[in-house]
Amino acid sequence: MTPNEDMPWRFQNSFDKEKLIGKKFHYLTVEAYSHRTHNGKVTTHYWNCLCVCGKRKVIQNSHVVHGGTKSCGCKRHSKEWNLHWINTPEKILKIVASIKPTESGCLEWPLTINQNGYGKTTYENKTVETHRLVWRLTNGEIKKGLVVRHKCNNPKCVNTKHLELGTPRDNAQDAVKAGTYRTAEKHHSSKLDWEKVRFIRKNESNIGTSALGRKYGVNHKTIESILKGRTWIEPTPKK
């Protein structure tokens, strides 16, 4: 097939003027016209392209010209390509440094927020909460069993001056003091009560959380939170 075979005159003339054949777009070089499709309303044209890796691929005209397709697919697996998309410590801390502080000094994460109001991002192939990630990058790893608490009570805040380590119990008590803690009694009043919770902790802590969840009709994470003391916090005895 010759480069311009079966091309409508207007289309051929237009691209001859632009000299698309032989032109390079990112990692692709246009070699020849391939074919066209028509769905009754729109005509789509395709080009035979040569990638820098040596492979040839037929690619839609608009994808080539506008950069939707930059290679035959080989660059998606290269170190250079991955670094373009993967978050690095430098990228995360650069975002934090660019955040304009609020009147209270909070640095509110400007990108994705999860259902609990915390910033979230992808790091090392995992979805993580940004306040925990920023703490790790600034102060080192978080010891097992500890959480990163917001002294400012602003879940979107990633200002390390507003963060500190503590236990899940500390974190829950912070929320109670701030009036933002949704008590387990209200949330699970129809399925759990203090009698059941104390029985679980005393007699069933060695049973799997999934099995206990099915037994009491709640999510296994609810049981896990009860056993770890994150919810259903025993009231402090009055002196």
C-alpha positions in Angstrom: 0.0 0.0 0.0 1.4 3.4 -1.0 1.4 6.1 1.7 -1.5 8.0 0.1 -3.6 5.1 -1.2 -7.4 5.5 -0.8 -7.1 8.9 0.8 -9.7 11.4 -0.1 -8.3 14.3 -2.1 -9.1 16.9 0.6 -7.6 14.8 3.3 -4.5 14.0 1.2 -4.0 17.6 0.3 -4.3 18.8 3.9 -1.8 16.4 5.3 0.6 16.8 2.3 0.7 20.5 3.3 1.5 19.6 6.9 4.0 17.0 5.8 2.9 14.6 8.5 4.7 11.6 6.9 8.2 11.5 8.4 7.3 13.8 11.3 8.1 12.7 14.8 5.7 12.9 17.8 7.2 12.0 21.1 8.6 8.4 20.5 6.7 7.8 17.3 7.6 8.6 13.7 4.8 8.7 11.1 5.8 6.4 8.2 2.7 6.0 6.0 -1.0 6.3 5.9 -2.7 3.1 6.9 -6.5 3.2 6.5 -9.7 5.0 7.5 -13.0 4.0 9.2 -16.4 5.7 8.8 -19.3 5.2 11.2 -21.8 7.2 9.2 -21.0 10.6 10.9 -17.3 10.6 11.6 -14.3 9.5 9.5 -11.3 8.3 11.5 -7.9 8.0 9.9 -4.9 5.9 11.0 -1.2 6.0 10.4 1.6 3.4 10.3 4.1 4.6 13.0 7.6 3.5 13.9 8.5 3.6 17.6 12.0 4.4 18.9 12.2 0.8 20.2 11.9 -0.5 16.6 8.3 -1.7 16.8 5.6 -0.6 14.3 2.0 0.2 15.3 -1.1 1.5 13.6 -2.4 4.5 15.6 -5.4 6.8 15.2 -4.5 10.2 13.7 -5.8 12.3 16.6 -3.9 10.2 19.2 -0.6 10.8 17.3 -1.0 14.5 16.6 -2.4 15.4 20.1 -0.1 13.2 22.1 -2.7 10.7 23.4 -0.4 7.9 22.3 3.3 8.6 22.8 4.9 5.2 22.1 4.0 1.7 21.0 3.5 0.9 24.7 7.1 0.1 25.5 7.7 3.4 27.4 5.0 2.6 30.0 7.3 -0.1 31.4 10.4 2.1 31.4 12.0 3.7 34.5 11.7 7.1 32.9 7.9 6.7 32.3 7.2 5.3 35.8 9.0 8.2 37.5 6.8 10.6 35.6 3.7 9.1 37.3 4.8 7.7 40.6 4.9 9.9 43.6 8.3 10.4 45.2 9.2 12.0 48.6 10.4 15.1 46.7 7.0 15.4 44.8 5.0 15.0 48.0 7.0 17.5 50.0 7.0 19.9 47.1 3.2 19.9 47.1 3.1 20.5 50.9 5.6 23.4 50.5 3.3 25.0 47.9 0.2 25.0 50.1 -1.0 28.4 51.4 -1.6 28.2 55.2 -5.0 29.0 56.6 -5.6 31.6 59.3 -5.0 28.9 61.9 -1.8 27.8 60.3 -3.1 24.5 58.8 -1.8 23.3 55.5 -4.8 21.6 53.9 -4.1 18.9 51.4 -5.3 20.3 48.1 -5.9 17.1 46.1 -7.9 13.9 46.8 -9.8 13.6 50.1 -11.2 10.3 51.4 -14.6 9.7 53.0 -13.3 10.5 56.5 -12.0 13.9 55.4 -8.3 13.0 55.3 -6.1 13.7 52.3 -5.1 10.6 50.4 -2.6 9.8 47.7 -0.8 6.8 46.1 2.7 6.0 47.4 4.7 2.9 46.9 1.8 1.2 45.1 -0.6 1.8 48.1 -3.3 4.3 48.9 -2.2 6.2 52.0 -3.4 9.1 54.1 -1.3 12.1 53.4 -0.9 13.3 57.0 0.7 9.9 57.9 2.8 10.0 54.8 4.1 13.5 55.4 4.9 12.6 59.0 6.9 9.6 57.8 8.8 11.6 55.2 9.6 14.3 57.7 10.1 12.4 61.0 10.7 8.8 60.1 8.7 5.6 60.3 5.7 5.3 62.6 6.0 2.6 65.3 3.5 -0.2 65.2 0.4 0.5 67.2 0.7 4.3 67.0 -1.3 6.8 65.0 -0.7 10.4 63.8 -3.0 12.7 65.7 -4.2 16.1 64.6 -3.7 18.7 67.4 -5.6 21.2 65.2 -8.6 18.7 64.7 -8.4 19.4 61.0 -8.2 16.0 59.1 -7.0 17.7 55.9 -4.0 19.3 57.6 -0.5 18.1 56.7 1.4 20.6 58.8 3.8 18.6 60.9 3.7 21.2 63.6 0.0 20.3 64.0 0.7 16.6 64.1 1.9 14.3 66.9 2.1 10.5 67.6 -0.3 8.8 70.0 -2.3 5.7 70.6 -5.7 5.0 69.0 -7.2 5.6 72.4 -5.5 9.0 72.6 -6.9 9.8 69.1 -10.4 8.8 70.1 -10.3 10.9 73.2 -9.1 13.9 71.2 -12.2 13.5 69.0 -14.5 13.2 72.0 -13.1 16.4 73.5 -13.5 18.2 70.1 -17.1 16.9 69.8 -16.4 15.2 66.5 -16.4 11.6 67.7 -19.4 9.5 66.6 -19.9 7.2 69.6 -20.2 3.5 69.0 -23.2 3.4 71.3 -25.1 5.6 68.8 -23.6 4.1 65.7 -24.3 0.5 66.6 -27.1 0.9 69.2 -29.3 -1.7 67.4 -26.6 -4.4 67.3 -24.1 -3.9 70.1 -24.3 -2.7 73.7 -21.8 -2.5 76.6 -22.7 -6.0 77.8 -21.9 -7.6 74.4 -18.7 -5.5 74.0 -17.3 -6.5 77.4 -18.2 -10.1 76.7 -16.3 -10.0 73.4 -13.2 -8.5 75.0 -13.2 -10.9 77.9 -14.3 -14.2 76.3 -14.0 -13.9 72.6 -10.8 -12.0 71.8 -9.2 -15.2 70.5 -11.9 -15.7 67.9 -11.4 -14.3 64.4 -12.9 -10.8 63.7 -14.7 -12.1 60.6 -16.5 -14.8 62.6 -17.4 -12.4 65.4 -18.6 -9.9 62.8 -21.0 -12.5 61.4 -22.1 -13.5 64.8 -23.1 -9.9 65.9 -24.1 -8.7 62.5 -21.4 -6.0 62.1 -18.4 -5.4 60.0 -15.2 -7.3 61.0 -13.4 -3.9 61.2 -15.9 -2.9 63.9 -14.9 -5.9 66.0 -11.2 -5.1 65.3 -11.7 -1.6 66.6 -13.4 -2.8 69.7 -10.6 -5.3 70.5 -7.9 -2.6 69.9 -9.7 -0.1 72.1 -10.4 2.4 69.3 -14.1 2.4 69.9 -16.4 1.7 72.9 -13.8 3.3 75.1 -14.4 2.5 78.8 -15.3 5.6 80.8 -12.6 6.8 83.1 -13.7 6.1 86.7 -14.4 9.3 88.7 -12.2 9.9 91.7 
